[in-house]
């Protein structure tokens, strides 16, 4: 019986110079919400007076790419819960943004891994912050001011 040994292939690392050159060659062409949702999970809207826990999860995927453009989806999910009991959820807000960039150099998987952590959130975060602020107003709840996003 033959045993196969799988070698882990090490991803090629992108140099800071290579990443800077890629970033210099891109432009934001379009950004829009493809799906949004907010849901108040409690009848009493005074939950914001309690100590709350805010959890935000984000996820990004490369939808399309070629030598002239690439398209990304960036999803945000925010959950506000009771800090004493995180199972007691008060509010959920989610948004999916589609972002299209023009590029002078085709994006690689390795560059995308950096881009999704560094540059993409800088472009999408202001849209999500405004959406959260707007949802809170629609629910007649004092606005939740999300912090400025800071990346290295």
C-alpha positions in Angstrom: 0.0 0.0 0.0 1.5 3.3 -1.1 1.3 6.3 1.2 1.0 9.7 -0.3 2.7 12.6 1.4 1.3 16.0 0.8 3.7 18.9 0.8 2.2 22.2 1.8 2.9 24.6 -0.9 4.1 27.9 0.5 2.4 30.9 -1.0 4.7 33.4 -2.7 5.2 36.4 -0.5 4.5 39.8 -2.0 7.2 42.4 -1.4 6.3 45.8 -0.1 7.6 47.3 -3.3 5.5 45.0 -5.4 2.4 45.8 -3.4 3.0 49.6 -3.6 3.4 49.3 -7.4 0.1 47.4 -7.6 -1.7 50.0 -5.5 -0.4 52.8 -7.6 -2.0 51.2 -10.7 -5.6 50.8 -9.4 -8.6 53.1 -9.3 -12.0 52.7 -7.7 -14.5 52.6 -10.5 -17.8 51.6 -8.7 -19.1 50.7 -5.3 -22.6 49.7 -4.3 -24.6 47.7 -1.8 -25.9 44.4 -3.3 -27.7 43.3 -0.1 -28.5 44.9 3.2 -30.5 43.9 6.3 -31.1 45.1 9.8 -33.1 43.3 12.4 -34.2 44.5 15.9 -34.3 41.4 18.0 -35.9 42.8 21.2 -39.0 44.8 21.7 -37.5 47.2 24.2 -35.2 49.7 22.4 -33.6 50.8 25.6 -31.0 48.0 25.3 -28.4 50.6 24.3 -28.4 51.9 27.9 -27.1 48.6 29.0 -23.5 47.5 28.7 -23.3 46.2 25.2 -20.9 44.1 23.2 -20.4 45.0 19.5 -19.1 42.2 17.3 -18.2 42.9 13.6 -17.2 40.1 11.2 -16.1 40.9 7.7 -15.4 38.7 4.7 -14.1 39.5 1.2 -14.0 37.5 -2.0 -12.6 38.2 -5.4 -15.5 37.7 -7.8 -13.9 38.5 -11.1 -10.6 39.6 -12.5 -8.7 40.2 -15.7 -5.7 42.3 -16.8 -7.8 45.5 -16.7 -10.2 45.2 -13.7 -11.2 43.2 -10.7 -14.4 43.0 -8.8 -14.7 42.2 -5.0 -17.5 41.5 -2.7 -17.1 42.7 0.9 -19.5 41.5 3.6 -20.0 43.0 7.0 -22.0 41.5 9.9 -22.6 43.5 13.0 -24.2 42.1 16.1 -25.0 44.0 19.3 -25.4 41.9 22.4 -25.6 42.2 26.1 -22.0 42.3 27.4 -23.1 40.2 30.5 -24.7 37.6 28.3 -23.5 37.5 24.8 -26.2 35.0 23.8 -28.7 37.8 24.4 -28.6 39.6 21.1 -30.3 43.0 20.6 -29.6 44.0 17.0 -28.1 42.6 13.8 -27.0 44.7 10.8 -25.5 43.2 7.7 -24.3 44.6 4.4 -22.7 43.3 1.2 -20.8 45.7 -1.0 -19.6 45.1 -4.5 -16.5 47.1 -5.4 -15.0 47.4 -8.9 -11.5 48.5 -9.5 -9.6 49.2 -12.7 -6.0 48.0 -12.7 -2.8 48.3 -14.7 -1.7 44.9 -13.4 -3.8 41.8 -12.9 -4.4 41.1 -9.3 -3.0 37.7 -8.0 -4.3 35.7 -5.1 -1.2 36.7 -3.1 -1.8 40.4 -3.7 -5.5 40.0 -3.0 -4.8 38.5 0.4 -3.0 41.7 1.4 -5.5 44.0 -0.4 -8.5 42.5 1.4 -6.9 43.2 4.7 -5.3 46.6 4.1 -6.9 48.6 1.2 -10.4 47.1 0.7 -11.7 47.9 4.2 -10.4 51.5 3.8 -12.7 51.8 0.7 -15.8 50.0 2.1 -15.8 50.8 5.9 -17.1 54.4 5.5 -20.1 53.0 3.6 -20.8 50.4 6.3 -20.4 53.0 9.0 -23.0 55.3 7.4 -25.3 52.4 6.8 -25.2 51.4 10.5 -25.7 55.0 11.6 -28.7 55.3 9.2 -30.2 52.0 10.5 -30.0 53.1 14.1 -32.0 56.3 13.1 -34.6 54.3 11.3 -35.1 52.2 14.5 -35.3 55.4 16.6 -32.3 54.3 18.6 -29.5 56.7 19.4 -26.8 56.5 16.7 -23.9 54.1 17.1 -20.8 55.8 16.0 -18.4 53.1 14.7 -14.7 54.0 15.0 -12.5 55.1 12.2 -10.8 52.1 10.6 -7.0 52.1 11.0 -4.7 49.8 9.1 -0.9 49.6 9.2 
